[in-house]
């Protein structure tokens, strides 16, 4: 068995990868709503003044913020809220079962963003770059995941 300490040293990098991949997938939903790309993907291009259009704008803005790790915690809070609202407004009325109402992705995004809210951005983030080395070391000793 591999000792957990050998993995623990890469925790910040793993969190950074999780943040970046989650953000890229989230931005993909915004691109479909705002630009209709890729063609044929649901829900397709939406009017900016529609509920889905506003959701697309939110997804694009907070998705980019989370991608680069800039104000990650507030952006993750907004993204988690949007996903919770989306689940309860769009998916839950169709069925109480996420597998039947196709709401699994909304739930998963919501939980991922809540995790980022509490964990911070991890490695390779703008949030972590602004701190001086001594501050980063102090944050690290306090248990915050900054590079």
N, C-alpha and C positions, 0 to 999 in steps of 0.2 A: 504494500500500500504506500502511496506517496504521501509524505507528511504535509499537512495543511500549510505549514509555514513556507513551503516552497511556492505555493500559489499566492499566499497573502501578500508577498512583495509586489505582485502585479495587479493588486486590487484597483489602484487608481487608473491604470491603463485599461483594464477590463471595463471599468465604469465609463471611461471616455469612449470606448468602442460602442458600448451599449447606448450611450447618449447620441453619438453620431449616427448610428444605424437607425435608431428610433426616429430621429429627426428627419433623416432622408426619406423614410417610409411615410412619415406624416406629411412632408412637403409634397410627396407624390399625390396625395389626396387633394391638396390645394391646387396643384397644376391641372389636374383633371377638371376641377370645378371652375377655375379661372380661365384656362386656355384650351380646354378640351383635348389635352394630350395625355396619353396616346388616344388616337381616334377610336371610338367605340367603347371606351371604358366608361362605366357608370359612375356618377350620374351624368357625365358629360358637362359641357360648358353651361354655366348658370349666369343669370343676370346679377350684377353686383348688388342690386337693391333687394334681391331675394334672400331668404333665410340661408339657403345653401351658398349664395354668393358671399354673404357676410362671413359665413363659416370658412369659406375658402380664403378670404383675406386674413382672418385670424390665424388660420393654419399656416399660411405662408409666412406671416410676420413672426409668430412665435416659433415656428419650425426653424426658420433661419437663425433666430436668437439661440435656440437650443443647440442647433448644429454647431455654431461657433463657440458656444458656451459663454454667451454674453447675457448677464442678468438671468442666468439659468433658472434660479429658483422662482422668481416671479413669472417668468415665461412658462415654466412647467405647471405652476398653479393655474394660470389661465387656460393652458392646453387641457389639463385634467378636468377643469370645470366645463370646458366646451364638450369634451367627450362624455362627461356625465349627463349633461343636458341633451346631447345628441342621442345617447342611449335611451333616456327616459321619454324623450319626445318622439323619436322616430322608430326605434326598435321595440321597446317594451310594450307599446299598445298592440303590437301584432301577435305577441305570444309571451307568456311568462318565462319561456325557456330560451336562453341565448342562442343555442344551436338552431332552434326553429326560427327565431326572429332575426337571425344573421347579425347579432350584436356582439359577437365574441371579440371582434377587432376593436370596437369602441371600448369595451371593458378592458381589454389588454392595454390599449393606449392609455386609458385613464390610470390604470395601476402603474404603468411604466412612468408616467409623468409624476404621479404622487411619489414614487420612489426617488426620482430626480429632485423633487422638491425637498425631500428629507436628506438625501445623500450628498447633494451638490453635483457639480459637473464632472468631476474626475479629471483625468489628464487631458492635455491639449485643449485647454479652454481659455478664452479671453479673461474670464473671471479670475482664473488662477495666475495669469500673467501680470496682472496689475499690482500684485503684492510684492514687496521687497523680499529678498531671500530670507531674512530673519523672520518676517511675518509669515511666510510660507512654512518655515520650520515650526514656528509656534502653532500655526493652524494644524499642521501635521501631528504635533504632539498632543493637541487638543482633540484629535480624532477626526478632523475635517479632511476630506479627500481632495486635496489640491496638489498640483504637480510640484 
